[in-house]
Amino acid sequence: MVIGFLLAVFIDQKVKGEGLLRTTFLYPYAMSFVATGLVWQWVLNPADGIQQAVRKMGYPNFVFDWIIDQDMVIYTVVIAAVWQASGLVMAMMLAGLRGIDEDIWRAARIDGIPRWRVYLSIVLPMLGPSVATVFVLLSTAVIKVFDSVVAMTQGGPGTASEVPAKFIMDHLFGRANLALASAGAIVLLLTVLALVAPLLYARSRAAVRARA
C-alpha cells in the first residue's frame, strides 16, 4: 500500500510520460501470478539470478539465497507479490488523488503548509474509501495466495512457504482427503468474511446515515 501510494503521488505531479509510467507500473498486475512466480524464481535462484550476477561482477562472497533459506523464503514470495500488486494500488490511489479539489492545494500553498503535511493530514483522510477498498483487496489476495507460491517454491523448502490455499489443494487433489480440505476451505472463508464484513457494515451504516 505504501509503495503504491508513493507511486501515485509521484505520477500525480504531472510528470512527463505519465501515460507510459502508468502503463509500466500497472503492467505487472496484468501478468498471471504463475508467470510472475516463474520470473522471480529465476531472478532469485542462487545459481542463475541476482547472486550469480553480483558474483560475476567481482564480489565472490556475495550471498542472496533467500529462496532456499527456510527462514527467509516467505519474504521472496512477499517481494514478488508487492512487485505485482503495487501497480493496482497505484491506479486506485491515483484515481482518488485526481478527485481531490484543486482549491485544497491552492489553500495549502497560501497557508504555507508543507506538501508532505498536506498529504498526511488532508489528502490521506480524504482517500479513506480508496484506502479501505485497497486494504480489503490486498488482504483477501494475501489470504488466498496460491499461484505464485506454487510457481516459486512449491511450498518449500519443507513447508516453510506453505500457504492455506496450497494446503487445501494438496489435501483435496494430492491426497484425496476431502474432509481436511473442506475444513481448511471453511476456515479460509471465515477469514475472508472477517475482513470483508466490517467494511460492508461500515458502508451500510454510512448509507443509512446519508439517507437520514
C-alpha positions as CSV (number, residue, x, y, z in Angstrom):
1,M,0.0,0.0,0.0
2,V,2.8,2.4,0.9
3,I,4.7,1.8,-2.4
4,G,1.5,2.1,-4.5
5,F,0.6,5.4,-2.7
6,L,4.1,6.8,-3.3
7,L,3.9,5.9,-6.9
8,A,0.5,7.6,-7.2
9,V,1.9,10.7,-5.6
10,F,4.8,10.7,-8.0
11,I,2.6,10.4,-11.1
12,D,0.2,13.0,-9.7
13,Q,2.9,15.6,-10.0
14,K,2.1,15.9,-13.7
15,V,5.4,14.3,-14.7
16,K,6.4,13.8,-18.4
17,G,5.4,10.5,-19.9
18,E,2.7,10.0,-17.4
19,G,0.8,7.5,-19.6
20,L,3.9,5.4,-20.2
21,L,4.7,5.4,-16.4
22,R,1.1,4.4,-15.5
23,T,1.3,1.5,-18.0
24,T,4.7,0.4,-16.8
25,F,3.7,0.4,-13.1
26,L,0.4,-1.3,-13.8
27,Y,1.8,-3.9,-16.3
28,P,2.9,-6.4,-13.6
29,Y,-0.6,-6.7,-12.3
30,A,-1.7,-7.7,-15.8
31,M,0.6,-10.7,-15.7
32,S,-0.6,-14.0,-14.4
33,F,0.6,-15.0,-10.9
34,V,2.2,-18.1,-12.4
35,A,4.3,-16.1,-14.8
36,T,5.3,-13.7,-12.0
37,G,6.3,-16.6,-9.8
38,L,8.4,-18.2,-12.5
39,V,10.2,-14.9,-13.3
40,W,11.0,-14.3,-9.7
41,Q,12.1,-17.9,-9.2
42,W,14.7,-17.3,-11.9
43,V,15.8,-13.9,-10.5
44,L,16.2,-15.3,-7.0
45,N,17.8,-18.6,-8.0
46,P,21.3,-18.6,-6.4
47,A,22.8,-20.4,-9.4
48,D,21.4,-18.1,-12.1
49,G,19.9,-15.0,-10.6
50,I,21.0,-12.0,-8.6
51,Q,23.6,-13.9,-6.5
52,Q,25.4,-15.2,-9.5
53,A,25.2,-11.9,-11.4
54,V,26.8,-10.0,-8.4
55,R,29.5,-12.6,-8.0
56,K,30.4,-12.3,-11.7
57,M,30.8,-8.5,-11.1
58,G,33.7,-9.2,-8.7
59,Y,32.0,-10.0,-5.4
60,P,32.6,-13.8,-5.0
61,N,31.4,-13.9,-1.4
62,F,28.0,-12.2,-2.0
63,V,25.1,-14.4,-0.8
64,F,21.5,-13.9,-1.7
65,D,19.9,-17.3,-1.3
66,W,16.6,-16.4,0.4
67,I,14.6,-18.7,-1.9
68,I,16.3,-21.8,-0.5
69,D,16.5,-20.5,3.1
70,Q,13.7,-21.8,5.3
71,D,13.7,-18.6,7.5
72,M,13.7,-16.2,4.5
73,V,11.8,-17.9,1.7
74,I,8.5,-16.4,2.6
75,Y,9.9,-13.0,2.1
76,T,10.7,-13.9,-1.5
77,V,7.0,-14.5,-2.0
78,V,6.3,-11.1,-0.4
79,I,8.8,-9.4,-2.8
80,A,7.1,-10.9,-5.9
81,A,3.6,-10.1,-4.5
82,V,4.5,-6.5,-3.7
83,W,6.1,-6.0,-7.2
84,Q,2.9,-7.3,-8.8
85,A,0.2,-5.6,-6.6
86,S,1.7,-2.2,-6.1
87,G,0.6,-1.1,-9.6
88,L,-3.0,-1.8,-8.8
89,V,-2.7,0.2,-5.6
90,M,-1.1,3.0,-7.6
91,A,-4.0,3.1,-10.1
92,M,-6.7,3.2,-7.3
93,M,-4.9,5.8,-5.3
94,L,-4.2,7.9,-8.3
95,A,-7.9,7.9,-9.2
96,G,-8.6,9.2,-5.7
97,L,-5.9,11.9,-5.9
98,R,-7.3,13.1,-9.2
99,G,-10.7,13.5,-7.5
100,I,-9.3,16.0,-4.9
101,D,-10.4,19.6,-5.5
102,E,-7.5,21.8,-6.7
103,D,-8.7,24.6,-4.3
104,I,-7.4,22.5,-1.4
105,W,-3.9,22.5,-2.8
106,R,-4.1,26.3,-3.5
107,A,-5.3,26.9,0.0
108,A,-2.5,24.8,1.5
109,R,0.1,26.7,-0.6
110,I,-1.3,30.1,0.5
111,D,-1.1,28.9,4.2
112,G,2.5,27.7,3.7
113,I,1.7,24.1,4.7
114,P,4.5,21.7,3.7
115,R,3.5,19.4,0.9
116,W,4.2,16.2,3.0
117,R,1.9,17.6,5.7
118,V,-0.9,18.2,3.2
119,Y,-0.7,14.5,2.1
120,L,-0.6,13.2,5.6
121,S,-3.2,15.3,7.3
122,I,-5.6,16.2,4.5
123,V,-5.2,14.0,1.5
124,L,-5.0,10.6,3.2
125,P,-8.1,11.1,5.3
126,M,-10.0,12.2,2.1
127,L,-8.8,8.9,0.4
128,G,-10.3,6.9,3.2
129,P,-12.7,4.9,0.9
130,S,-9.9,4.2,-1.5
131,V,-7.6,3.1,1.2
132,A,-10.3,0.8,2.7
133,T,-11.0,-0.8,-0.6
134,V,-7.3,-1.4,-1.3
135,F,-6.8,-2.8,2.1
136,V,-9.6,-5.4,1.7
137,L,-8.5,-6.3,-1.8
138,L,-4.9,-6.9,-0.7
139,S,-5.9,-8.7,2.5
140,T,-8.1,-11.2,0.6
141,A,-5.3,-11.6,-2.0
142,V,-2.8,-12.5,0.7
143,I,-5.2,-15.0,2.3
144,K,-6.0,-16.8,-1.0
145,V,-2.5,-16.6,-2.5
146,F,-1.6,-19.8,-4.3
147,D,-0.3,-19.5,-7.9
148,S,2.9,-17.6,-7.1
149,V,3.8,-19.9,-4.2
150,V,3.4,-23.0,-6.4
151,A,5.4,-21.4,-9.2
152,M,8.2,-20.1,-7.0
153,T,8.7,-22.6,-4.2
154,Q,6.1,-25.4,-4.2
155,G,5.6,-24.6,-0.6
156,G,9.3,-25.4,0.3
157,P,11.9,-25.7,1.4
158,G,10.0,-28.2,3.5
159,T,6.8,-26.4,4.5
160,A,8.5,-23.0,5.1
161,S,6.4,-21.2,2.4
162,E,3.2,-23.2,2.8
163,V,0.0,-21.2,2.5
164,P,-3.7,-22.0,3.3
165,A,-4.8,-22.3,-0.4
166,K,-2.0,-24.7,-1.2
167,F,-2.7,-26.7,1.9
168,I,-6.3,-27.1,0.7
169,M,-5.4,-28.0,-2.9
170,D,-2.8,-30.5,-1.8
171,H,-5.2,-32.3,0.5
172,L,-8.1,-32.2,-2.0
173,F,-6.3,-33.3,-5.2
174,G,-3.0,-34.7,-4.0
175,R,-4.1,-36.7,-1.0
176,A,-7.8,-37.1,-1.7
177,N,-8.5,-36.0,1.9
178,L,-11.8,-34.3,1.3
179,A,-12.6,-33.8,5.0
180,L,-9.4,-31.9,5.8
181,A,-9.5,-29.9,2.6
182,S,-13.1,-28.9,3.3
183,A,-12.3,-27.9,6.9
184,G,-9.4,-25.8,5.6
185,A,-11.6,-24.1,3.0
186,I,-14.2,-23.2,5.6
187,V,-11.5,-21.7,7.8
188,L,-10.2,-19.7,4.8
189,L,-13.8,-18.5,4.0
190,L,-14.3,-17.4,7.6
191,T,-11.1,-15.4,7.5
192,V,-12.1,-13.6,4.3
193,L,-15.5,-12.8,5.8
194,A,-13.9,-11.5,8.9
195,L,-12.1,-8.9,6.7
196,V,-14.9,-8.1,4.4
197,A,-17.8,-7.9,6.9
198,P,-16.6,-4.9,8.8
199,L,-16.2,-2.9,5.6
200,L,-19.7,-3.9,4.3
201,Y,-21.2,-3.0,7.7
202,A,-19.5,0.4,7.7
203,R,-20.7,1.1,4.2
204,S,-24.2,0.1,5.1
205,R,-24.2,2.4,8.2
206,A,-22.8,5.3,6.1
207,A,-25.6,4.7,3.5
208,V,-28.3,4.7,6.3
209,R,-26.9,7.9,7.7
210,A,-26.8,9.5,4.3
211,R,-30.5,8.7,3.7
212,A,-31.4,10.0,7.1
